[in-house]
Amino acid sequence: MLADQLNAVSGCFDLAAQDAVYRAIFTRRDVRSHFLPDPIGDDVLARLLLAAHHAPSVGFMQPWNFIVIRDLERRERVRDLFFAARQQELPHIAEERRELYRKLKLEGICESPLNLVVTCDRGRSESSPLGRWHNPEMDLYSTVCAVQNFWLAARAEGVGVGWVSILDREALKQLLGIPDHVVPVAYLCVGHVSEFAEKPDLERHGWGRRLPLADLIMSEVFSGEGEAALKAVAAGISGSPVR
Ligand SMILES: Cc1cc2nc3c(=O)[nH]c(=O)nc-3n(C[C@H](O)[C@H](O)[C@H](O)COP(=O)(O)O)c2cc1C
């Protein structure tokens, strides 16, 4: 199917396919509310997991596993971990922002019909660490690539995904029986949703705003000035995702 959409000469997608890719990227949201109770079909979930499994990985290590959690009682115990972790995080938030922090909805653990933990098995390529000898954390980055693939494919399928990182990692590992050498990289709330917000929740609530892309571009070396033409183009397209 995808092959039909590939331009035979340059390998680029046709315009509709390109737009679909950018649409998934620019309309993807971190979702914590608006979850519908409808279950996600195994056909859909399998496709999303396949997208995750096709992420790039250092040394083709494929360090990930996917723990599917449907049991509500187990999810309630994870949500208790979230409540405890949020209390622990609160004093470290700037005082003037604590009231807003308290009001923010930062998880949808029980509202979503299923949770997914994407883990990284740090021992999977121990004997031949291609690409990891100098930078052993590359397996964690690879796992994050799998999470992003899942997130984008989910958006295309109308499935909402919310990442919950406000969790004590050790407590989560204990609760889910995750062995020592495996890191739970992402705890995701997954489900069909009634809507996808146009802007990030944290932007809508005045917590943060998207930084201007042009301000983030450097030339040749860190903090290097230059690339005026590129920055001007970047400034022109920011905020208008599709060509
Ligand atoms: C590594 C990571 C951890 C995150 N942890 C949380 C979290 O614990 N709770 C939450 O509400 N959102 C969490 N988010 C979502 C971000 O707040 C969100 O991506 C950001 O505000 C931009 O919004 P958008 O994803 O809708 O574009 C996390 C995102 C990432 C990438």
The ligand as a Tripos MOL2 file, in Angstrom:
@<TRIPOS>MOLECULE
LIG
   31    33     1     0     0
SMALL
NO_CHARGES

@<TRIPOS>ATOM
      1 C1          9.2000   12.0030   28.5930 C.3       1 LIG1
      2 C2          7.8520   12.6440   28.7770 C.ar      1 LIG1
      3 C3          7.2390   12.5890   30.0200 C.ar      1 LIG1
      4 C4          5.9860   13.1850   30.2190 C.ar      1 LIG1
      5 N1          5.3640   13.0800   31.4340 N.ar      1 LIG1
      6 C5          4.1370   13.6030   31.6110 C.ar      1 LIG1
      7 C6          3.4200   13.4360   32.8450 C.ar      1 LIG1
      8 O1          3.8800   12.8230   33.7950 O.2       1 LIG1
      9 N2          2.1920   13.9740   32.9400 N.ar      1 LIG1
     10 C7          1.6250   14.6850   31.9040 C.ar      1 LIG1
     11 O2          0.5030   15.1560   32.0470 O.2       1 LIG1
     12 N3          2.2720   14.8420   30.7270 N.ar      1 LIG1
     13 C8          3.5060   14.3110   30.5650 C.ar      1 LIG1
     14 N4          4.1360   14.4570   29.3530 N.ar      1 LIG1
     15 C9          3.4800   15.1840   28.2600 C.3       1 LIG1
     16 C10         4.0300   16.5860   28.0820 C.3       1 LIG1
     17 O3          3.5680   17.4230   29.1100 O.3       1 LIG1
     18 C11         3.5740   17.0750   26.7090 C.3       1 LIG1
     19 O4          4.1760   16.2840   25.7360 O.3       1 LIG1
     20 C12         3.9030   18.5430   26.4420 C.3       1 LIG1
     21 O5          3.2300   19.3560   27.3420 O.3       1 LIG1
     22 C13         3.5530   18.9500   25.0160 C.3       1 LIG1
     23 O6          2.2070   18.6290   24.7400 O.3       1 LIG1
     24 P1          1.7830   17.6910   23.5240 P.3       1 LIG1
     25 O7          2.4510   16.3570   23.7540 O.co2     1 LIG1
     26 O8          0.3020   17.6050   23.5920 O.co2     1 LIG1
     27 O9          2.2910   18.3150   22.2810 O.co2     1 LIG1
     28 C14         5.3680   13.8710   29.1490 C.ar      1 LIG1
     29 C15         5.9970   13.8990   27.8910 C.ar      1 LIG1
     30 C16         7.2130   13.3020   27.7150 C.ar      1 LIG1
     31 C17         7.8600   13.3410   26.3470 C.3       1 LIG1
@<TRIPOS>BOND
     1     1     2 1
     2     2     3 ar
     3     2    30 ar
     4     3     4 ar
     5     4     5 ar
     6     4    28 ar
     7     5     6 ar
     8     6     7 ar
     9     6    13 1
    10     7     8 2
    11     7     9 ar
    12     9    10 ar
    13    10    11 2
    14    10    12 ar
    15    12    13 ar
    16    13    14 ar
    17    14    15 1
    18    14    28 ar
    19    15    16 1
    20    16    17 1
    21    16    18 1
    22    18    19 1
    23    18    20 1
    24    20    21 1
    25    20    22 1
    26    22    23 1
    27    23    24 1
    28    24    25 2
    29    24    26 1
    30    24    27 1
    31    28    29 ar
    32    29    30 ar
    33    30    31 1
@<TRIPOS>SUBSTRUCTURE
     1 LIG1         1 GROUP 0 **** ****
